[in-house]
Amino acid sequence: MLRKVALLAGDGIGPEVMVEAVKVLTQVERLFPSVAKFHYTEGFVGGAGYDKTGQHFGPEAKRVCAEADAVLFGSVGGPVSEQHLPKWKDAEKNAVLGLRQAFGFGVNIRPAKIYKGMQSISPLKDSVTQNGVDMVFIRELLGGVYFGEHWTSKDQKSARDVMNYDETQIERPVRFAFELAMKRRKKVTIVDKANVLDCSRLWRRVAGRIAPEYPEVKVSPSSVKLRAEILCKN
């Protein structure tokens, strides 16, 4: 089956990494010719996009992504000493966050696994690696501090970043985590700062509301499960 892939190499080591990534996909085609065939279209983002169009994530780059089945992203941004220049100012924000917003990329999936024979190069203790490490971290990408209000005082001596969440934003990654857990070991751990942050308390409430839909999944911290039981009774 032919799949269209948008290649957004970006800046810095992005183009170099992209070349190697395409080699991997080419090998996938060779190994599975009956199910994998890729067609690539290049788009320009970050500083590279600015050089081409004057924008970090312009209409042409968005079109390339919209017409693709998947987006392969490299990296964006320039030297720290040049962040004040138009080419680099807010390049990451406009390109990375702009891509997420444009296509609703709200769930980040980060697997962490140590394969057999690679334990010796892991920074983790032997007592941990000998039992195997196989976790998947799920992160929300369209809310929180990144998309909240940002403010810096005129004298550059104070700053503020506002974290905002609503139930809809939280429900999507939480539900995804439960669905994924059902295909694995049926365990979900909610990582938050609910002893201090209202946003984290909202995360726990949403997780507690969703948990009863997956009675086979063990949830940690236990307060989320308790909350779920209370909601069930109500």
VEXROVO-835032 format. One record per residue: residue number from 1; residue in one letter; x, y, z of N, C-alpha, C in turn. Coordinates in nm, 4 decimals. Layout:
N
     i   aa     n_east    n_north       n_up    ca_east   ca_north      ca_up     c_east    c_north       c_up
   NUM    A          X          Y          Z          X          Y          Z          X          Y          Z
...
This chain:
234
     i   aa     n_east    n_north       n_up    ca_east   ca_north      ca_up     c_east    c_north       c_up
     1    M     0.0845    -0.1193     0.0000     0.0000     0.0000     0.0000     0.0884     0.1249     0.0000
     2    L     0.0617     0.2174    -0.0913     0.1409     0.3391    -0.1011     0.1028     0.4371     0.0092
     3    R     0.2029     0.4850     0.0819     0.1808     0.5832     0.1859     0.2596     0.7094     0.1527
     4    K     0.1936     0.8234     0.1645     0.2595     0.9504     0.1379     0.3202     1.0039     0.2675
     5    V     0.4462     1.0407     0.2622     0.5171     1.0886     0.3803     0.5717     1.2287     0.3546
     6    A     0.5374     1.3219     0.4431     0.5911     1.4572     0.4355     0.7237     1.4613     0.5094
     7    L     0.8278     1.5068     0.4441     0.9598     1.5164     0.5053     0.9873     1.6609     0.5428
     8    L     0.9915     1.6879     0.6727     1.0218     1.8216     0.7224     1.1554     1.8150     0.7951
     9    A     1.2622     1.8290     0.7204     1.3958     1.8126     0.7782     1.4313     1.9262     0.8722
    10    G     1.3943     2.0506     0.8364     1.4195     2.1646     0.9233     1.5637     2.2117     0.9226
    11    D     1.6192     2.2328     1.0427     1.7490     2.2977     1.0568     1.8487     2.2105     1.1337
    12    G     1.9711     2.2639     1.1464     2.0734     2.1970     1.2272     2.1014     2.0561     1.1792
    13    I     2.0893     1.9598     1.2716     2.1138     1.8208     1.2350     1.9921     1.7573     1.1702
    14    G     1.8813     1.8332     1.1573     1.7594     1.7798     1.0992     1.7787     1.7137     0.9639
    15    P     1.8395     1.7834     0.8662     1.8603     1.7213     0.7350     1.9460     1.5948     0.7412
    16    E     2.0479     1.5970     0.8271     2.1355     1.4799     0.8407     2.0586     1.3608     0.8964
    17    V     1.9775     1.3867     0.9994     1.8977     1.2805     1.0602     1.7925     1.2291     0.9618
    18    M     1.7358     1.3195     0.8830     1.6324     1.2805     0.7877     1.6846     1.1810     0.6848
    19    V     1.8075     1.2026     0.6387     1.8675     1.1105     0.5419     1.8716     0.9692     0.5989
    20    E     1.9120     0.9565     0.7259     1.9211     0.8247     0.7889     1.7835     0.7648     0.8133
    21    A     1.6869     0.8500     0.8494     1.5513     0.8015     0.8738     1.4892     0.7443     0.7470
    22    V     1.5135     0.8105     0.6348     1.4608     0.7614     0.5073     1.5261     0.6282     0.4705
    23    K     1.6537     0.6117     0.5065     1.7204     0.4832     0.4829     1.6492     0.3706     0.5571
    24    V     1.6037     0.4012     0.6797     1.5308     0.3012     0.7585     1.4009     0.2642     0.6887
    25    L     1.3280     0.3643     0.6407     1.2023     0.3367     0.5712     1.2260     0.2603     0.4412
    26    T     1.3360     0.2901     0.3751     1.3706     0.2173     0.2536     1.3946     0.0695     0.2825
    27    Q     1.4581     0.0438     0.3961     1.4801    -0.0947     0.4366     1.3481    -0.1634     0.4699
    28    V     1.2557    -0.0899     0.5303     1.1230    -0.1450     0.5586     1.0545    -0.1853     0.4286
    29    E     1.0685    -0.1021     0.3262     1.0112    -0.1353     0.1947     1.0703    -0.2641     0.1395
    30    R     1.1997    -0.2806     0.1565     1.2669    -0.4004     0.1046     1.2220    -0.5264     0.1781
    31    L     1.2035    -0.5135     0.3088     1.1651    -0.6298     0.3890     1.0181    -0.6658     0.3734
    32    F     0.9355    -0.5637     0.3513     0.7907    -0.5880     0.3417     0.7347    -0.5242     0.2143
    33    P     0.7772    -0.5687     0.0974     0.7366    -0.5055    -0.0292     0.5876    -0.5128    -0.0581
    34    S     0.5202    -0.6111    -0.0016     0.3779    -0.6261    -0.0308     0.2889    -0.5333     0.0513
    35    V     0.3441    -0.4753     0.1593     0.2604    -0.3921     0.2465     0.3143    -0.2507     0.2667
    36    A     0.4410    -0.2275     0.2303     0.5006    -0.0964     0.2572     0.5621    -0.0368     0.1312
    37    K     0.5116     0.0793     0.0947     0.5673     0.1559    -0.0158     0.5478     0.3025     0.0162
    38    F     0.6559     0.3813     0.0131     0.6485     0.5201     0.0561     0.6794     0.6171    -0.0579
    39    H     0.6027     0.7245    -0.0597     0.6271     0.8349    -0.1529     0.6554     0.9591    -0.0698
    40    Y     0.7662     1.0260    -0.0965     0.8098     1.1372    -0.0133     0.7894     1.2722    -0.0814
    41    T     0.7449     1.3692    -0.0015     0.7337     1.5078    -0.0464     0.8010     1.5952     0.0581
    42    E     0.8903     1.6816     0.0138     0.9659     1.7645     0.1065     0.8943     1.8950     0.1373
    43    G     0.8997     1.9350     0.2646     0.8464     2.0633     0.3084     0.9526     2.1368     0.3880
    44    F     0.9408     2.2682     0.3965     1.0433     2.3477     0.4644     0.9839     2.4171     0.5869
    45    V     1.0476     2.3940     0.7023     1.0008     2.4513     0.8283     1.1178     2.5123     0.9041
    46    G     1.0859     2.5873     1.0089     1.1895     2.6492     1.0899     1.2662     2.7544     1.0115
    47    G     1.3966     2.7621     1.0344     1.4792     2.8572     0.9622     1.4792     2.8300     0.8127
    48    A     1.4760     2.7024     0.7763     1.4715     2.6648     0.6352     1.3433     2.7156     0.5702
    49    G     1.2340     2.7079     0.6446     1.1070     2.7600     0.5942     1.1101     2.9113     0.5810
    50    Y     1.1739     2.9762     0.6776     1.1849     3.1221     0.6737     1.2654     3.1666     0.5521
    51    D     1.3714     3.0944     0.5212     1.4523     3.1282     0.4043     1.3729     3.1143     0.2745
    52    K     1.2822     3.0165     0.2714     1.2051     2.9901     0.1501     1.0844     3.0813     0.1350
    53    T     1.0127     3.1031     0.2466     0.8823     3.1708     0.2380     0.8660     3.2880     0.3327
    54    G     0.9619     3.3077     0.4235     0.9470     3.4131     0.5221     0.8635     3.3705     0.6416
    55    Q     0.8288     3.2396     0.6509     0.7500     3.1867     0.7623     0.8116     3.0558     0.8104
    56    H     0.7974     3.0302     0.9393     0.8534     2.9075     0.9966     0.7690     2.7844     0.9645
    57    F     0.6417     2.8046     0.9432     0.5518     2.6941     0.9049     0.4422     2.7539     0.8172
    58    G     0.4775     2.7787     0.6930     0.3901     2.8498     0.6013     0.2866     2.7619     0.5332
    59    P     0.2022     2.8213     0.4505     0.0942     2.7491     0.3812     0.1423     2.6307     0.2982
    60    E     0.2557     2.6451     0.2309     0.3053     2.5356     0.1479     0.3444     2.4150     0.2326
    61    A     0.4109     2.4403     0.3460     0.4477     2.3310     0.4356     0.3227     2.2642     0.4931
    62    K     0.2226     2.3433     0.5258     0.0968     2.2878     0.5771     0.0285     2.2028     0.4714
    63    R     0.0323     2.2477     0.3460    -0.0301     2.1714     0.2374     0.0382     2.0357     0.2211
    64    V     0.1713     2.0363     0.2243     0.2467     1.9110     0.2108     0.2065     1.8127     0.3210
    65    C     0.1922     1.8642     0.4425     0.1534     1.7788     0.5555     0.0088     1.7304     0.5416
    66    A    -0.0785     1.8198     0.4992    -0.2208     1.7849     0.4870    -0.2433     1.6752     0.3836
    67    E    -0.1619     1.6720     0.2807    -0.1778     1.5733     0.1742    -0.1059     1.4424     0.2041
    68    A    -0.0339     1.4364     0.3162     0.0441     1.3169     0.3512    -0.0317     1.2272     0.4485
    69    D     0.0096     1.1023     0.4542    -0.0442     1.0075     0.5527     0.0334     1.0145     0.6830
    70    A     0.1567     1.0647     0.6759     0.2409     1.0767     0.7952     0.3408     1.1895     0.7743
    71    V     0.3892     1.2440     0.8874     0.4877     1.3517     0.8824     0.6135     1.3057     0.9539
    72    L     0.7266     1.3146     0.8854     0.8557     1.2822     0.9447     0.9275     1.4141     0.9694
    73    F     0.9493     1.4449     1.0972     0.9997     1.5767     1.1374     1.1422     1.5661     1.1880
    74    G     1.2286     1.6588     1.1440     1.3674     1.6605     1.1882     1.3865     1.7456     1.3109
    75    S     1.4364     1.8665     1.2952     1.4530     1.9594     1.4069     1.4514     2.1015     1.3523
    76    V     1.4214     2.1975     1.4395     1.4200     2.3374     1.3977     1.4898     2.4231     1.5030
    77    G     1.5354     2.5392     1.4597     1.6000     2.6318     1.5522     1.7451     2.6568     1.5147
    78    G     1.7964     2.7711     1.5630     1.9330     2.8095     1.5311     2.0169     2.8349     1.6542
    79    P     2.1330     2.8953     1.6370     2.2238     2.9226     1.7486     2.1592     3.0100     1.8559
    80    V     2.1911     2.9817     1.9808     2.1356     3.0590     2.0923     2.1678     3.2068     2.0770
    81    S     2.2852     3.2370     2.0288     2.3280     3.3765     2.0150     2.2518     3.4515     1.9062
    82    E     2.1742     3.3780     1.8250     2.1019     3.4415     1.7154     1.9509     3.4320     1.7307
    83    Q     1.9042     3.3953     1.8513     1.7608     3.3747     1.8717     1.6797     3.5028     1.8541
    84    H     1.7436     3.6179     1.8597     1.6733     3.7448     1.8428     1.6478     3.7776     1.6960
    85    L     1.7131     3.7087     1.6047     1.6967     3.7357     1.4622     1.5634     3.6800     1.4116
    86    P     1.4995     3.7466     1.3166     1.3687     3.7005     1.2650     1.3701     3.5558     1.2167
    87    K     1.4820     3.5137     1.1596     1.4894     3.3767     1.1079     1.4716     3.2729     1.2176
    88    W     1.5190     3.3046     1.3377     1.5177     3.2054     1.4453     1.4192     3.2374     1.5573
    89    K     1.3767     3.3610     1.5720     1.2872     3.3996     1.6816     1.1559     3.3208     1.6733
    90    D     1.1256     3.2463     1.7776     1.0035     3.1659     1.7875     0.9952     3.0581     1.6800
    91    A     1.1090     3.0172     1.6246     1.1066     2.9140     1.5207     1.0466     2.7830     1.5719
    92    E     1.0907     2.7409     1.6913     1.0365     2.6163     1.7479     0.8880     2.6295     1.7775
    93    K     0.8502     2.7418     1.8366     0.7093     2.7638     1.8703     0.6225     2.7613     1.7456
    94    N     0.6622     2.8356     1.6435     0.5803     2.8462     1.5233     0.5759     2.7165     1.4433
    95    A     0.6880     2.6452     1.4381     0.6937     2.5234     1.3576     0.6381     2.4025     1.4325
    96    V     0.6946     2.3743     1.5501     0.6540     2.2534     1.6239     0.5116     2.2665     1.6791
    97    L     0.4867     2.3740     1.7535     0.3527     2.3920     1.8098     0.2508     2.4209     1.7001
    98    G     0.2952     2.4904     1.5949     0.2056     2.5170     1.4830     0.1620     2.3895     1.4138
    99    L     0.2543     2.2953     1.3987     0.2215     2.1655     1.3379     0.1211     2.0899     1.4241
   100    R     0.1433     2.0902     1.5557     0.0512     2.0208     1.6460    -0.0893     2.0796     1.6362
   101    Q    -0.0972     2.2112     1.6403    -0.2274     2.2766     1.6362    -0.2988     2.2542     1.5041
   102    A    -0.2256     2.2646     1.3957    -0.2858     2.2538     1.2629    -0.3506     2.1181     1.2394
   103    F    -0.2929     2.0126     1.2963    -0.3428     1.8784     1.2672    -0.3899     1.8018     1.3912
   104    G    -0.4028     1.8723     1.5018    -0.4576     1.8093     1.6217    -0.3703     1.6995     1.6791
   105    F    -0.2384     1.7157     1.6695    -0.1485     1.6159     1.7258    -0.1410     1.6357     1.8772
   106    G    -0.2351     1.5761     1.9497    -0.2477     1.6010     2.0922    -0.1932     1.4933     2.1834
   107    V    -0.1481     1.3815     2.1275    -0.0996     1.2708     2.2101     0.0419     1.2339     2.1684
   108    N     0.1334     1.2404     2.2629     0.2726     1.2034     2.2390     0.2981     1.0659     2.2993
   109    I     0.3559     0.9752     2.2220     0.3801     0.8376     2.2660     0.5306     0.8147     2.2749
   110    R     0.5795     0.7872     2.3955     0.7228     0.7691     2.4146     0.7525     0.6342     2.4817
   111    P     0.7840     0.5331     2.4030     0.8179     0.4026     2.4615     0.9565     0.4033     2.5231
   112    A     0.9730     0.3301     2.6308     1.1028     0.3152     2.6968     1.1243     0.1663     2.7212
   113    K     1.2164     0.1102     2.6472     1.2378    -0.0348     2.6553     1.3864    -0.0663     2.6443
   114    I     1.4315    -0.1589     2.7247     1.5694    -0.2070     2.7163     1.5665    -0.3464     2.6538
   115    Y     1.6320    -0.3587     2.5413     1.6317    -0.4863     2.4701     1.7397    -0.5795     2.5248
   116    K     1.7162    -0.7070     2.5101     1.8086    -0.8087     2.5584     1.9456    -0.7864     2.4956
   117    G     2.0473    -0.7896     2.5791     2.1828    -0.7697     2.5314     2.2301    -0.6260     2.5394
   118    M     2.1406    -0.5332     2.5779     2.1769    -0.3919     2.5852     2.1748    -0.3394     2.7286
   119    Q     2.1552    -0.4279     2.8252     2.1476    -0.3858     2.9650     2.2761    -0.3178     3.0119
   120    S     2.3883    -0.3608     2.9608     2.5173    -0.3101     3.0091     2.5407    -0.1636     2.9740
   121    I     2.4714    -0.1123     2.8740     2.4913     0.0277     2.8349     2.3810     0.1177     2.8893
   122    S     2.2958     0.0616     2.9724     2.1889     0.1414     3.0316     2.2394     0.2131     3.1564
   123    P     2.1962     0.3386     3.1805     2.2361     0.4095     3.3025     2.1603     0.3606     3.4255
   124    L     2.0605     0.2753     3.4060     1.9826     0.2228     3.5177     2.0593     0.1140     3.5921
   125    K     2.0236     0.0933     3.7175     2.0882    -0.0087     3.8001     2.0595    -0.1483     3.7444
   126    D     2.1540    -0.2390     3.7694     2.1356    -0.3772     3.7253     2.0105    -0.4389     3.7865
   127    S     1.9804    -0.3988     3.9104     1.8636    -0.4546     3.9786     1.7336    -0.4185     3.9070
   128    V     1.7389    -0.3119     3.8283     1.6224    -0.2709     3.7507     1.6229    -0.3373     3.6139
   129    T     1.7359    -0.3319     3.5456     1.7419    -0.3819     3.4078     1.7319    -0.5333     3.3989
   130    Q     1.7755    -0.6039     3.5040     1.7714    -0.7496     3.4968     1.6290    -0.8033     3.4906
   131    N     1.5353    -0.7238     3.5387     1.3946    -0.7640     3.5325     1.3234    -0.7119     3.4078
   132    G     1.4000    -0.6363     3.3291     1.3411    -0.5834     3.2066     1.2731    -0.4497     3.2288
   133    V     1.2827    -0.3620     3.1298     1.2171    -0.2316     3.1335     1.1325    -0.2181     3.0074
   134    D     1.0045    -0.1979     3.0242     0.9145    -0.1842     2.9091     0.7972    -0.0964     2.9500
   135    M     0.8122     0.0331     2.9288     0.7087     0.1294     2.9642     0.6759     0.2169     2.8439
   136    V     0.5576     0.2773     2.8477     0.5196     0.3747     2.7452     0.4683     0.4990     2.8162
   137    F     0.5307     0.6133     2.7891     0.4885     0.7402     2.8473     0.3946     0.8103     2.7496
   138    I     0.2800     0.8542     2.8010     0.1825     0.9270     2.7197     0.1796     1.0709     2.7688
   139    R     0.1985     1.1639     2.6763     0.2052     1.3051     2.7113     0.1067     1.3853     2.6280
   140    E     0.0423     1.4818     2.6905    -0.0518     1.5696     2.6200     0.0253     1.6823     2.5518
   141    L    -0.0154     1.7209     2.4295     0.0643     1.8131     2.3497    -0.0037     1.9432     2.3077
   142    L    -0.1305     1.9601     2.3375    -0.2010     2.0776     2.2864    -0.2482     2.1734     2.3952
   143    G    -0.2131     2.1456     2.5197    -0.2532     2.2348     2.6285    -0.1342     2.2645     2.7175
   144    G    -0.1631     2.3103     2.8383    -0.0571     2.3339     2.9341     0.0203     2.4616     2.9108
   145    V     0.1394     2.4679     2.9683     0.2217     2.5885     2.9665     0.2608     2.6304     2.8248
   146    Y     0.2868     2.5346     2.7375     0.3307     2.5692     2.6030     0.2308     2.6587     2.5309
   147    F     0.1026     2.6334     2.5540    -0.0006     2.7069     2.4807    -0.0692     2.8127     2.5665
   148    G    -0.0182     2.8345     2.6870    -0.0746     2.9365     2.7744    -0.0149     3.0735     2.7473
   149    E    -0.0549     3.1698     2.8286    -0.0034     3.3063     2.8152     0.1426     3.3130     2.8585
   150    H     0.2235     3.3858     2.7816     0.3646     3.4050     2.8145     0.3915     3.5546     2.8285
   151    W     0.4617     3.5896     2.9333     0.4857     3.7313     2.9596     0.6222     3.7505     3.0251
   152    T     0.6953     3.8523     2.9795     0.8228     3.8905     3.0395     0.8211     4.0404     3.0656
   153    S     0.8662     4.0806     3.1830     0.8659     4.2223     3.2175     0.9630     4.2998     3.1279
   154    K     0.9405     4.4291     3.1197     1.0243     4.5134     3.0347     1.1705     4.5140     3.0791
   155    D     1.1911     4.5020     3.2104     1.3299     4.5022     3.2590     1.3932     4.3628     3.2540
   156    Q     1.3175     4.2643     3.2027     1.3684     4.1279     3.1843     1.4033     4.0588     3.3162
   157    K     1.3444     4.1078     3.4271     1.3786     4.0505     3.5575     1.2697     3.9598     3.6145
   158    S     1.1581     3.9495     3.5459     1.0536     3.8572     3.5895     0.9768     3.8084     3.4665
   159    A     0.9164     3.6904     3.4820     0.8439     3.6313     3.3691     0.7293     3.5462     3.4213
   160    R     0.6351     3.5178     3.3319     0.5189     3.4374     3.3718     0.4755     3.3499     3.2540
   161    D     0.4498     3.2233     3.2838     0.3949     3.1301     3.1862     0.2728     3.0648     3.2495
   162    V     0.1606     3.0746     3.1845     0.0341     3.0282     3.2419    -0.0020     2.8898     3.1879
   163    M    -0.0369     2.7987     3.2785    -0.0786     2.6643     3.2397    -0.2300     2.6543     3.2407
   164    N    -0.2868     2.6172     3.1275    -0.4317     2.6018     3.1148    -0.4655     2.4624     3.0629
   165    Y    -0.5706     2.4040     3.1165    -0.6232     2.2773     3.0655    -0.7748     2.2784     3.0779
   166    D    -0.8406     2.2074     2.9867    -0.9822     2.1797     3.0054    -1.0025     2.0284     2.9955
   167    E    -1.1200     1.9819     3.0326    -1.1454     1.8379     3.0394    -1.1244     1.7687     2.9055
   168    T    -1.1637     1.8344     2.7981    -1.1513     1.7728     2.6657    -1.0067     1.7456     2.6302
   169    Q    -0.9189     1.8411     2.6597    -0.7765     1.8234     2.6306    -0.7170     1.7080     2.7100
   170    I    -0.7617     1.6929     2.8329    -0.7073     1.5892     2.9203    -0.7634     1.4521     2.8856
   171    E    -0.8902     1.4475     2.8509    -0.9560     1.3188     2.8280    -0.8909     1.2397     2.7152
   172    R    -0.8489     1.3077     2.6102    -0.7930     1.2378     2.4944    -0.6685     1.1565     2.5293
   173    P    -0.5650     1.2146     2.5889    -0.4475     1.1334     2.6235    -0.4747     1.0310     2.7332
   174    V    -0.5621     1.0657     2.8290    -0.5931     0.9713     2.9360    -0.6637     0.8483     2.8796
   175    R    -0.7611     0.8704     2.7937    -0.8327     0.7579     2.7337    -0.7377     0.6750     2.6462
   176    F    -0.6491     0.7438     2.5749    -0.5512     0.6727     2.4923    -0.4648     0.5819     2.5796
   177    A    -0.4245     0.6334     2.6971    -0.3409     0.5552     2.7878    -0.4134     0.4298     2.8357
   178    F    -0.5414     0.4431     2.8684    -0.6186     0.3270     2.9136    -0.6350     0.2252     2.8011
   179    E    -0.6613     0.2730     2.6809    -0.6771     0.1817     2.5670    -0.5469     0.1066     2.5415
   180    L    -0.4355     0.1773     2.5509    -0.3063     0.1140     2.5299    -0.2764     0.0135     2.6399
   181    A    -0.3119     0.0488     2.7641    -0.2880    -0.0408     2.8773    -0.3637    -0.1731     2.8604
   182    M    -0.4814    -0.1669     2.8004    -0.5603    -0.2880     2.7789    -0.4886    -0.3852     2.6846
   183    K    -0.3991    -0.3327     2.6022    -0.3253    -0.4169     2.5078    -0.1910    -0.4612     2.5654
   184    R    -0.1584    -0.4090     2.6857    -0.0306    -0.4409     2.7477    -0.0542    -0.5126     2.8811
   185    R    -0.0031    -0.4564     2.9897    -0.0130    -0.5231     3.1202    -0.1268    -0.4704     3.2061
   186    K    -0.2082    -0.3851     3.1471    -0.3269    -0.3312     3.2150    -0.2913    -0.2538     3.3417
   187    K    -0.1934    -0.1656     3.3271    -0.1523    -0.0782     3.4367    -0.1368     0.0639     3.3835
   188    V    -0.1901     0.1614     3.4574    -0.1766     0.3023     3.4221    -0.1326     0.3794     3.5459
   189    T    -0.0306     0.4600     3.5316     0.0160     0.5470     3.6401    -0.0056     0.6916     3.5991
   190    I    -0.0784     0.7661     3.6797    -0.1027     0.9078     3.6546     0.0068     0.9874     3.7250
   191    V     0.0873     1.0609     3.6481     0.1970     1.1394     3.7045     0.1537     1.2857     3.7091
   192    D     0.1479     1.3426     3.8287     0.1000     1.4798     3.8412     0.1589     1.5464     3.9649
   193    K     0.1123     1.6639     3.9926     0.1506     1.7394     4.1129     0.0219     1.7879     4.1791
   194    A    -0.0663     1.6930     4.2057    -0.1996     1.7268     4.2557    -0.1994     1.7822     4.3969
   195    N    -0.0879     1.7693     4.4676    -0.0823     1.8274     4.6027    -0.0649     1.9788     4.5983
   196    V    -0.0347     2.0331     4.4788    -0.0100     2.1769     4.4667    -0.0922     2.2412     4.3545
   197    L    -0.0968     2.1776     4.2390    -0.1505     2.2413     4.1185    -0.2968     2.2052     4.0914
   198    D    -0.3785     2.3050     4.0648    -0.5182     2.2823     4.0279    -0.5291     2.2053     3.8973
   199    C    -0.4386     2.2323     3.8025    -0.4412     2.1600     3.6755    -0.4208     2.0101     3.6982
   200    S    -0.3321     1.9755     3.7897    -0.3085     1.8344     3.8195    -0.4302     1.7718     3.8873
   201    R    -0.4993     1.8498     3.9694    -0.6211     1.7989     4.0329    -0.7278     1.7708     3.9276
   202    L    -0.7324     1.8584     3.8268    -0.8265     1.8361     3.7171    -0.7891     1.7096     3.6414
   203    W    -0.6611     1.6865     3.6184    -0.6168     1.5639     3.5532    -0.6632     1.4416     3.6318
   204    R    -0.6497     1.4467     3.7642    -0.6911     1.3324     3.8462    -0.8418     1.3109     3.8396
   205    R    -0.9167     1.4215     3.8386    -1.0626     1.4072     3.8316    -1.1053     1.3431     3.7001
   206    V    -1.0436     1.3875     3.5910    -1.0775     1.3304     3.4599    -1.0374     1.1828     3.4544
   207    A    -0.9179     1.1520     3.5045    -0.8742     1.0127     3.5075    -0.9669     0.9282     3.5936
   208    G    -1.0115     0.9861     3.7051    -1.1038     0.9149     3.7925    -1.2380     0.8901     3.7274
   209    R    -1.2809     0.9815     3.6423    -1.4082     0.9634     3.5710    -1.3981     0.8564     3.4625
   210    I    -1.2809     0.8460     3.3993    -1.2628     0.7517     3.2894    -1.2303     0.6112     3.3396
   211    A    -1.1632     0.6011     3.4528    -1.1160     0.4723     3.5048    -1.2242     0.3645     3.5132
   212    P    -1.3469     0.3933     3.5570    -1.4484     0.2878     3.5674    -1.4823     0.2214     3.4340
   213    E    -1.4519     0.2881     3.3237    -1.4779     0.2294     3.1921    -1.3791     0.1175     3.1607
   214    Y    -1.2721     0.1104     3.2404    -1.1685     0.0090     3.2197    -1.1414    -0.0630     3.3515
   215    P    -1.2377    -0.1405     3.4005    -1.2245    -0.2037     3.5323    -1.1075    -0.3004     3.5433
   216    E    -1.0553    -0.3491     3.4305    -0.9444    -0.4437     3.4337    -0.8098    -0.3744     3.4541
   217    V    -0.8084    -0.2427     3.4384    -0.6826    -0.1688     3.4468    -0.6563    -0.1237     3.5901
   218    K    -0.5375    -0.1541     3.6385    -0.4960    -0.1086     3.7713    -0.4402     0.0331     3.7580
   219    V    -0.4948     0.1243     3.8401    -0.4562     0.2644     3.8293    -0.3777     0.3078     3.9517
   220    S    -0.2713     0.3827     3.9281    -0.1912     0.4431     4.0339    -0.1761     0.5911     4.0006
   221    P    -0.1864     0.6835     4.0935    -0.2024     0.6624     4.2374    -0.3421     0.6131     4.2746
   222    S    -0.3502     0.5511     4.3918    -0.4750     0.4900     4.4357    -0.5868     0.5917     4.4519
   223    S    -0.5506     0.7198     4.4757    -0.6533     0.8225     4.4943    -0.7374     0.8397     4.3697
   224    V    -0.6786     0.8139     4.2523    -0.7535     0.8213     4.1273    -0.8568     0.7100     4.1250
   225    K    -0.8142     0.5901     4.1644    -0.9053     0.4770     4.1671    -1.0165     0.5001     4.2683
   226    L    -0.9803     0.5536     4.3843    -1.0800     0.5835     4.4865    -1.1810     0.6830     4.4326
   227    R    -1.1317     0.7841     4.3668    -1.2204     0.8845     4.3065    -1.3127     0.8182     4.2053
   228    A    -1.2595     0.7230     4.1301    -1.3408     0.6531     4.0308    -1.4527     0.5746     4.0999
   229    E    -1.4201     0.5117     4.2119    -1.5215     0.4352     4.2843    -1.6295     0.5250     4.3400
   230    I    -1.5897     0.6434     4.3866    -1.6879     0.7380     4.4374    -1.7800     0.7863     4.3250
   231    L    -1.7227     0.8115     4.2095    -1.8025     0.8561     4.0949    -1.8982     0.7473     4.0515
   232    C    -1.8499     0.6210     4.0578    -1.9373     0.5101     4.0209    -2.0589     0.5024     4.1121
   233    K    -2.0360     0.5207     4.2423    -2.1454     0.5132     4.3379    -2.2460     0.6261     4.3177
   234    N    -2.1941     0.7430     4.2758    -2.2840     0.8547     4.2516    -2.3616     0.8375     4.1227
